């Protein structure tokens, strides 16, 4: 299980009780939870609890069980701003933001946290991919690697790094190098297509990517039991290729795609490969096509802190691809709870006049920080200032519209994208779901994970359309005049100034 934090209310207590009961009744169960250090150790003023203190009794109870709880610490917060400071402001430097959960061979991908408001009255998106072992293994290994590289909650109630791992706030450079190698190994391990029929040894792969400024002893790998070992002692470990690894693995997915086939494409493929696959699917010209009804899934990661930018690079390539006139894509819907598009994304959208873009975000009143105390009360207005900036910059092209979501007392947190093709049905051909807000913060500071899901099944595409229609049905288009003059929460001068100052942190 992976989230920014775990709440401390009644519903969260119920969830922990269920997990605790599973550990009592099933000796074989493996439970791994990864949360953000900054948010997960922040004490809630209402009950004087934090995610860490909330989980501590379960760790103390289940000694010597297959239970691991980690708190990932951003390496670029420094000693003072990070581990030894208190309060929510320390979270502005970057957090663990991946929201994904694995239950046996089932994967739940979302943008929501494990908190009561998300369970009850906060709009978000949730996709369940059932009976898909390759994807489940991918996320299981990802969560295990992140936990290895985190402060682990011990039976004594203390947070400690594993002995072979450097503390991120004390040795950030060494920590980043090790994180980078772990994630490269993850990509290698989960390839679904390998260019050779021969057995590949782990050291053959790492010999090409090991930084020159590191010693062999500095490089740690995860073996099959999840134990870190020095790089130079891995000679005996081999990664076996099998005949089915040269084919795309197929699994049924009843909840997501009905009778459609689900094909997992690992993110180690190049952007060009994925774009070519999109073209083939939408033109229905693949040589191995067996008829419609297939769903393709591409998982991506974003961890700019270690220069790991899979998600950003793929999304940018998609926008560039759509800007080419010979391609038949003419419409994009992009949703985020916090609208502060990265500059490069805004530029591509403004330049591509033929791509009609609908941006969906929270109204100030549906923002989770609306009328919060102290500095937080300015956050909805700062994001409103970013909306105004987008509309002003697009005043000539006029291919971008902004819609604000609002529904009673509910708050809004849904994020993702839907892509549409010309001369086809009114259904999207692809969606993106995950944790990214497509902002400076998401792509430069936080850890993010996404699934790019596309299909040649009209039935499945129609389900995507139903979802996007539902979200947009509770929104209203806003204009420059509405934001500056007519709204009941008018944008203030202070909010505009703060939005400029805090741009890279939003």
C-alpha positions, 0 to 999 in steps of 0.5 A, a space after each residue: 500500500 502506498 499513499 501520502 499519509 494515513 488519516 487517524 479517524 474512525 474509518 482509518 481505524 476500521 481499515 487498520 483493524 481489518 489489516 490487523 485481523 488479517 495478520 492474526 488469521 493468515 500467517 502467510 500474508 505480506 503487508 507493506 505500507 509506504 507513506 511520506 515521512 513529512 506528512 506521515 509524522 505530522 501530528 494532527 491537532 485534533 487527536 494528537 496523532 500521526 500516521 506513525 503513531 496510529 500504526 505503531 501498535 500494529 508493528 509492536 503487536 506483530 513482531 517477526 511477521 512479514 510486516 513492513 511500514 516505511 516513511 520515505 524522506 525526501 533527500 533535498 529538504 536538508 537537515 533543518 527543514 526535514 527530519 528535525 523540524 515540525 509543521 506542514 511547511 516542511 512538506 513544501 520541499 517535496 513528498 512521496 505522492 504515489 497512491 497505489 495498492 496491491 491485493 494479491 494479483 489486483 491493483 488499485 491505482 488512484 490519486 486519493 490518500 487513505 483518509 476519511 474525507 477521501 472515503 466520504 466526501 472528496 471527489 477522486 478517481 479509482 481504477 481496479 485492475 483485477 487478476 493481472 499478475 505482471 502489473 501487481 508484481 511491478 507495483 509490489 516490487 516498487 513499493 518494496 524498493 521504496 520501503 527499503 529506501 525509507 525510514 522503517 517503523 521498528 518494534 521499539 516505535 522508532 524510525 530507522 533506516 536499514 543498516 546498509 542504506 544512507 540517511 537521505 537528509 545526512 547523505 543525500 548524494 549517496 542516497 540518490 545514487 542508490 535510489 537511482 540504481 534500484 529503480 533502474 533494476 526495477 525497469 530491467 526486472 519487469 521488461 516484457 520484451 527482451 532483445 536476446 534469447 540468452 540469459 541476462 545477468 544482472 551485472 551485465 545490465 548494471 555495468 552500463 549504468 553504474 555512475 563512475 564516481 561510485 565504488 562497487 560497495 556503494 551499489 546495492 541491489 535487491 535480490 529475490 528475498 528483498 535483501 540488499 547486497 553489494 553489487 560485486 557479490 551479485 555475480 551468481 544472480 541471473 535474470 532468466 528470459 523465458 519464451 513468453 517474455 518475447 510476447 505481450 502477457 495477456 490477462 483478463 480484467 473483468 472490472 476494468 474492461 469486461 471481456 477485453 484483454 489486458 496487455 501490460 506494456 512496461 515503461 522501459 520501452 521508449 517513448 517512440 515505441 509507445 507512440 507507435 503503439 498508439 498509432 497502430 491501435 487507433 488505426 487498427 493496422 497491427 499485424 497481430 490484431 485479433 479483433 477489438 477488445 484489447 486494453 494496453 497499460 503503460 506504467 510510468 514513474 516520476 522522481 525528478 529528485 534522482 533525475 528519473 522522469 519517465 512520466 513527464 517525458 512520455 506526456 510531453 512526447 504525447 503532446 508533441 505527437 498530437 501537435 502534428 497535423 497528420 495525426 488525428 487527435 484534436 481534443 484533450 481533457 486534463 483534470 487536476 485538483 491543483 491547476 498550476 501547469 508546468 511551463 513546458 506543458 502550457 507552451 505546447 498547449 498554446 502552440 497547438 491551436 488545433 488541439 482543443 483542451 478542456 482543463 478541469 480543476 477545483 473551484 475555490 470553494 471545493 478546494 480542500 484548503 478553502 477557509 483554512 487557517 493562517 497561510 493555507 487560506 491563500 492556497 485556493 486563491 493562488 491556484 485561481 491566479 494560475 487559472 487566470 494566467 493560463 486564460 490570459 496567455 491563451 487569449 489569442 489561440 483560444 483553444 483552452 477552456 477551464 472548468 471549475 468543479 463544485 458539488 455542495 460540501 464536497 471537495 475536489 481532488 481528481 486528476 488525469 487525462 482523456 485523449 480524443 481522436 478525430 473522425 471517430 466516435 465521441 469516446 476517448 481513445 486513452 486515459 491517464 490515471 495516477 497521482 500527478 497534477 501536471 505541475 511544477 511540484 509534481 514533475 520537479 519535487 514529488 514522487 509520482 506514478 501513473 498508468 497510461 491506459 488505451 484501448 481499441 474497444 469501443 465498449 471500454 472507451 465508452 466507459 472512459 467517456 462516462 467517467 469524464 462526463 460525470 466529472 465535467 457535469 458538476 463543473 462550470 466554465 470560467 472566464 477572465 471576467 468571471 475570475 476578476 469581477 463576478 465570482 463570490 470569491 474574487 481574486 485578491 492582489 495578495 493572492 496574485 503576488 503569492 502565486 508568483 512567489 510560490 510558483 515552483 512549490 505549487 
